[in-house]
Amino acid sequence: MRTIFRIKRQFLTAAMLIALCLVSVAATMNSGQAQRAGFESPYLASADSIQPLNNPPVLNESRPTDCVMKPELSRQARVSRSPLGQSDSPITLLRFRQLNVPGMVAGATSPTAPQPGMGATPRERIVLIDPTNFGDRYYLDVNNNVALLPPIVVLHETVASATSTLNFFRTPHPNDDDQASYHTLIQRDGTIVYMVPPDKRAYGAGNSVFQGKNGPETVKTHPQFPSSVNNFAYHVSLESPPDGYNNGYRHSGYTEAQYNALAWLVAKTGVPDDRITTHQAVDRSGSRLDPRSFSRAKFLQQLQLYPRTTEIVIGCTVPSGDRQLDRTQRTSPKPAPTKPAPAKPASA
């Protein structure tokens, strides 16, 4: 009897161990698949060139645009709006960062120019993405609360080639569930690719919360989706190495050129170190791991080589005109009620 009992116990133990292994493998696969789902289109994964953009947005403004007062409940109204406005002039580098040199036209690449005492200035490119994959920043959330929180920088990785990722973003996605984007992508050779202006809202993180020193920070901009950090985040993604196009927890890491370009770029946002975070840290879905194999210590060390500026202005300008009055009424504290002063006694 004891022998039979011992055999049953060993069988049950082995079955439990096998079940735990299967659950672990499935969780790893699902995590990786979820991480890749929004950023890599299967039919574009092997493309070796960037596909043309059918409906390229155009604007030649060097200043941030006005915030939209609050989210529109109609998806059709949001999709039909031109996210970059209307203009006959091509977008230049001034649309993505403020600088005192002539603007670089979209599609061109700036040369690498070393600066004394610092790393080399990275090459820069502009690759516009489809207007369905990014949108406006809002001044108010769906509940009429002020949604312009202090900016954060969120770091990602592509889990695919840069070309495949850009092609996915340049593909129209009218369905909200399929829309995804970063503001900027950094290729393996350190080239910085600007895709979404910093005053616009990139769809880099869905269900997400930033845990800052003042507590949790998040904004709800869609009545049917969870709140996220997108309304006040600047999303930067590192191109993954080839051995990172998988569901693993780690890979061979990023190049020195990528760390240098990332530090150079983030320094221009003026965002303090404690508000530079990762997709994994802000994610609340439990499915995001990026950027995997990232050395924050190396990044912060490189970041100290560059002066902090605000060439990249994250966030939109406060609405003006009649909406300015509405803003003042919503945000100005109401004066405390005053008690009438006691009557002075009559003099003798």
C-alpha positions as CSV (number, residue, x, y, z in Angstrom):
1,M,0.0,0.0,0.0
2,R,2.8,2.4,0.9
3,T,4.5,1.6,-2.4
4,I,1.3,2.4,-4.4
5,F,0.9,5.7,-2.4
6,R,4.5,6.7,-3.0
7,I,4.1,6.0,-6.8
8,K,0.9,8.1,-6.9
9,R,2.6,10.9,-5.0
10,Q,5.6,10.9,-7.4
11,F,3.3,10.8,-10.4
12,L,1.3,13.8,-9.1
13,T,4.5,15.7,-8.3
14,A,5.9,15.1,-11.8
15,A,2.5,16.1,-13.4
16,M,2.6,19.4,-11.4
17,L,6.1,20.1,-12.5
18,I,5.3,19.5,-16.1
19,A,2.2,21.7,-15.8
20,L,4.3,24.5,-14.3
21,C,6.8,24.3,-17.1
22,L,4.1,24.5,-19.7
23,V,2.5,27.5,-18.0
24,S,5.9,29.2,-17.9
25,V,6.7,28.5,-21.5
26,A,3.2,29.8,-22.6
27,A,3.6,32.9,-20.5
28,T,6.9,33.7,-22.1
29,M,5.6,33.1,-25.6
30,N,2.5,35.2,-24.9
31,S,4.5,38.0,-23.4
32,G,6.8,38.1,-26.4
33,Q,3.9,37.9,-28.9
34,A,2.1,40.7,-27.1
35,Q,5.2,42.8,-27.1
36,R,5.6,42.4,-30.9
37,A,2.0,42.4,-31.9
38,G,1.6,46.2,-32.2
39,F,4.9,46.9,-33.8
40,E,5.6,44.3,-36.5
41,S,3.4,43.4,-39.4
42,P,4.0,39.9,-40.7
43,Y,3.7,40.8,-44.3
44,L,6.2,43.6,-44.0
45,A,8.7,41.9,-41.7
46,S,11.1,40.9,-44.6
47,A,10.9,44.2,-46.4
48,D,14.3,45.8,-47.0
49,S,13.1,49.3,-48.0
50,I,10.6,51.8,-46.5
51,Q,7.3,51.7,-48.3
52,P,5.9,55.0,-49.6
53,L,3.4,57.0,-47.6
54,N,0.1,57.3,-49.5
55,N,-1.2,60.3,-47.6
56,P,1.7,62.2,-46.1
57,P,0.8,64.9,-43.7
58,V,2.6,68.3,-44.3
59,L,3.3,71.2,-42.1
60,N,6.2,73.7,-41.8
61,E,5.7,75.1,-38.4
62,S,8.6,75.4,-35.9
63,R,6.4,75.9,-32.9
64,P,4.2,73.4,-31.0
65,T,0.6,73.3,-32.0
66,D,-2.3,74.1,-29.7
67,C,-3.7,71.3,-27.5
68,V,-7.1,69.9,-28.4
69,M,-9.3,71.0,-25.5
70,K,-10.6,67.5,-24.7
71,P,-11.0,64.1,-26.4
72,E,-13.6,63.7,-29.1
73,L,-16.0,60.8,-28.4
74,S,-16.4,60.2,-32.1
75,R,-13.6,58.0,-33.6
76,Q,-14.6,59.1,-37.1
77,A,-14.0,62.8,-36.1
78,R,-10.6,61.9,-34.7
79,V,-9.5,60.0,-37.7
80,S,-10.8,62.5,-40.2
81,R,-8.8,65.4,-38.7
82,S,-5.3,66.0,-40.2
83,P,-3.0,65.6,-37.2
84,L,-0.3,67.9,-38.6
85,G,-2.5,70.6,-40.0
86,Q,-2.5,71.8,-43.6
87,S,0.4,73.4,-45.5
88,D,2.0,73.2,-49.0
89,S,5.5,73.2,-47.5
90,P,7.4,70.0,-46.5
91,I,8.1,69.2,-42.9
92,T,11.6,70.1,-41.8
93,L,13.7,69.2,-38.8
94,L,12.3,72.3,-37.0
95,R,9.1,70.4,-36.6
96,F,10.8,67.9,-34.3
97,R,13.4,70.0,-32.4
98,Q,14.2,73.7,-32.2
99,L,17.6,74.5,-33.6
100,N,19.5,77.5,-35.0
101,V,20.4,75.9,-38.3
102,P,18.4,75.6,-41.5
103,G,15.7,73.0,-41.4
104,M,16.3,69.6,-42.9
105,V,13.6,68.4,-45.3
106,A,11.9,65.1,-44.6
107,G,13.7,62.2,-46.2
108,A,17.2,63.7,-46.0
109,T,19.9,62.6,-43.6
110,S,22.1,65.0,-41.7
111,P,25.9,64.3,-41.7
112,T,27.7,63.2,-38.5
113,A,29.6,66.1,-37.0
114,P,31.8,65.5,-33.9
115,Q,31.7,68.1,-31.1
116,P,34.7,68.7,-28.9
117,G,34.5,67.0,-25.5
118,M,31.4,65.0,-26.4
119,G,30.4,62.1,-28.5
120,A,29.6,62.5,-32.2
121,T,26.4,64.2,-33.1
122,P,24.2,61.5,-34.5
123,R,22.8,61.5,-38.0
124,E,19.1,62.5,-38.2
125,R,16.3,61.4,-40.5
126,I,12.7,62.3,-40.9
127,V,10.3,59.5,-41.8
128,L,6.7,60.5,-41.6
129,I,4.2,57.9,-40.5
130,D,0.5,57.4,-41.4
131,P,-1.8,59.9,-39.6
132,T,-4.0,57.1,-38.2
133,N,-1.1,56.0,-36.0
134,F,-0.8,59.1,-33.8
135,G,-3.0,62.0,-32.7
136,D,-3.4,65.2,-30.7
137,R,-2.4,65.9,-27.1
138,Y,-5.4,67.0,-25.0
139,Y,-5.6,69.7,-22.4
140,L,-8.5,68.0,-20.6
141,D,-9.2,64.3,-20.1
142,V,-12.5,62.6,-20.6
143,N,-13.6,63.6,-17.1
144,N,-12.6,67.3,-17.6
145,N,-9.5,67.1,-15.5
146,V,-6.4,68.9,-16.6
147,A,-4.3,66.3,-18.6
148,L,-1.1,68.3,-19.2
149,L,1.2,66.6,-16.7
150,P,5.0,67.2,-16.6
151,P,6.6,65.3,-19.5
152,I,8.3,61.9,-19.2
153,V,10.5,60.0,-21.6
154,V,9.6,56.4,-22.1
155,L,12.2,54.0,-23.6
156,H,11.2,51.1,-25.9
157,E,12.7,48.6,-28.3
158,T,11.4,47.5,-31.7
159,V,11.7,43.7,-31.4
160,A,12.0,43.9,-35.2
161,S,14.1,45.6,-37.7
162,A,13.8,49.4,-38.0
163,T,12.6,49.0,-41.6
164,S,9.8,46.6,-40.6
165,T,8.8,48.9,-37.8
166,L,8.7,52.0,-39.9
167,N,6.6,50.2,-42.6
168,F,4.1,49.1,-39.9
169,F,3.7,52.7,-38.7
170,R,3.4,53.9,-42.3
171,T,0.5,51.5,-42.9
172,P,-3.0,53.0,-42.2
173,H,-4.7,51.5,-39.2
174,P,-8.2,52.9,-38.8
175,N,-9.0,50.5,-36.0
176,D,-8.0,51.9,-32.7
177,D,-6.7,48.5,-31.4
178,D,-4.1,48.4,-34.2
179,Q,-2.7,51.9,-33.9
180,A,0.9,52.2,-32.5
181,S,3.8,54.5,-32.8
182,Y,6.9,56.1,-31.2
183,H,8.0,59.7,-31.5
184,T,11.5,58.7,-32.4
185,L,13.5,55.5,-33.3
186,I,17.2,55.0,-33.0
187,Q,18.8,52.6,-35.5
188,R,21.7,50.2,-34.8
189,D,24.2,52.6,-36.4
190,G,22.9,55.5,-34.1
191,T,20.8,57.2,-36.7
192,I,17.9,59.1,-35.1
193,V,14.6,58.7,-37.0
194,Y,11.9,61.3,-36.2
195,M,8.4,60.1,-36.9
196,V,5.9,62.0,-34.7
197,P,6.4,65.7,-33.6
198,P,6.8,66.1,-29.8
199,D,3.7,68.2,-29.5
200,K,1.6,65.3,-30.9
201,R,0.6,62.1,-29.0
202,A,2.3,58.9,-30.1
203,Y,0.6,55.6,-29.2
204,G,3.5,54.0,-27.5
205,A,1.9,52.7,-24.3
206,G,-1.6,51.5,-23.8
207,N,-2.6,50.6,-20.3
208,S,0.1,52.4,-18.4
209,V,0.9,54.5,-15.3
210,F,4.0,56.4,-14.3
211,Q,5.0,56.1,-10.7
212,G,6.5,59.5,-9.9
213,K,7.6,61.1,-6.7
214,N,4.2,62.7,-6.5
215,G,2.4,59.3,-6.9
216,P,0.8,57.6,-9.9
217,E,0.4,59.7,-13.0
218,T,-1.8,58.7,-15.9
219,V,-4.5,60.3,-18.2
220,K,-7.7,58.8,-19.6
221,T,-8.2,60.1,-23.1
222,H,-10.7,57.5,-24.4
223,P,-13.9,56.4,-22.7
224,Q,-13.5,52.8,-23.8
225,F,-9.8,52.3,-23.2
226,P,-7.7,52.3,-20.0
227,S,-5.8,55.4,-19.0
228,S,-2.2,55.8,-20.2
229,V,0.9,58.0,-20.1
230,N,0.7,58.9,-23.8
231,N,-0.7,62.3,-23.3
232,F,2.5,63.5,-21.5
233,A,5.1,61.0,-22.8
234,Y,7.8,61.2,-25.4
235,H,8.4,57.7,-26.7
236,V,11.8,56.7,-27.9
237,S,12.6,53.2,-29.3
238,L,15.9,51.4,-29.8
239,E,16.2,49.1,-32.8
240,S,16.6,45.6,-31.4
241,P,19.6,43.4,-32.5
242,P,18.7,40.4,-34.8
243,D,18.9,38.0,-31.9
244,G,16.2,40.1,-30.2
245,Y,13.5,39.3,-32.9
246,N,12.1,36.7,-30.6
247,N,10.2,36.1,-27.3
248,G,13.2,35.8,-25.1
249,Y,13.8,37.8,-22.0
250,R,17.3,39.0,-23.1
251,H,19.4,39.5,-26.2
252,S,22.9,40.8,-27.1
253,G,22.0,44.4,-26.3
254,Y,22.4,47.8,-28.0
255,T,25.4,49.4,-29.8
256,E,27.6,52.1,-28.4
257,A,26.2,54.3,-31.2
258,Q,22.7,53.8,-29.9
259,Y,23.6,54.7,-26.3
260,N,25.3,57.8,-27.5
261,A,22.4,58.9,-29.8
262,L,19.9,58.2,-27.1
263,A,21.8,60.3,-24.5
264,W,22.2,63.1,-27.1
265,L,18.5,63.0,-27.9
266,V,17.1,62.8,-24.3
267,A,19.4,65.6,-23.2
268,K,17.6,67.9,-25.6
269,T,14.2,67.2,-23.9
270,G,15.2,68.7,-20.6
271,V,13.4,65.8,-18.8
272,P,15.1,65.1,-15.4
273,D,16.6,61.6,-14.8
274,D,13.8,60.6,-12.4
275,R,11.2,61.0,-15.2
276,I,13.1,58.9,-17.7
277,T,11.5,55.5,-17.6
278,T,10.9,52.3,-19.6
279,H,7.8,50.7,-21.3
280,Q,8.1,47.8,-18.9
281,A,8.0,50.1,-15.9
282,V,4.9,52.0,-16.9
283,D,3.0,49.0,-18.4
284,R,0.0,47.7,-16.5
285,S,-0.9,44.9,-18.8
286,G,1.9,42.7,-17.6
287,S,3.0,41.9,-21.2
288,R,5.8,44.5,-21.9
289,L,9.4,43.7,-21.3
290,D,11.1,46.4,-23.4
291,P,13.8,47.6,-23.6
292,R,15.3,44.2,-22.8
293,S,19.0,44.0,-22.0
294,F,19.2,47.8,-21.5
295,S,21.9,49.3,-19.2
296,R,20.5,52.3,-17.5
297,A,23.8,53.0,-15.8
298,K,25.6,53.2,-19.1
299,F,22.9,55.4,-20.5
300,L,22.9,57.8,-17.5
301,Q,26.7,58.0,-17.7
302,Q,26.6,58.9,-21.3
303,L,23.8,61.4,-20.6
304,Q,26.1,63.5,-18.4
305,L,28.2,64.3,-21.4
306,Y,25.6,66.5,-22.9
307,P,24.1,69.8,-21.6
308,R,20.4,69.7,-20.8
309,T,18.3,71.9,-23.2
310,T,14.7,72.1,-24.2
311,E,15.2,71.9,-28.0
312,I,12.6,69.1,-28.0
313,V,9.4,70.7,-26.6
314,I,7.3,67.9,-25.3
315,G,3.6,68.8,-25.1
316,C,1.3,71.2,-26.8
317,T,0.5,74.9,-26.1
318,V,-2.5,75.8,-24.0
319,P,-5.6,76.6,-26.1
320,S,-6.2,80.3,-26.6
321,G,-9.1,82.6,-27.3
322,D,-12.5,81.6,-25.7
323,R,-11.0,78.3,-24.6
324,Q,-8.4,80.2,-22.6
325,L,-11.2,81.6,-20.4
326,D,-12.6,78.1,-20.0
327,R,-9.2,76.9,-19.0
328,T,-8.9,79.6,-16.4
329,Q,-12.2,78.9,-14.9
330,R,-11.4,75.2,-14.6
331,T,-7.9,75.5,-13.1
332,S,-8.0,78.7,-10.9
333,P,-8.7,77.9,-7.3
334,K,-11.9,79.4,-6.0
335,P,-11.4,82.1,-3.4
336,A,-12.2,81.0,0.2
337,P,-15.3,82.6,1.6
338,T,-14.6,85.5,3.8
339,K,-16.4,86.2,7.0
340,P,-17.7,89.8,7.6
341,A,-15.5,91.8,9.9
342,P,-16.9,92.2,13.4
343,A,-18.5,95.6,14.0
344,K,-16.3,98.0,15.9
345,P,-17.8,99.4,19.2
346,A,-19.0,102.9,19.0
347,S,-16.6,105.4,20.4
348,A,-17.5,107.1,23.7
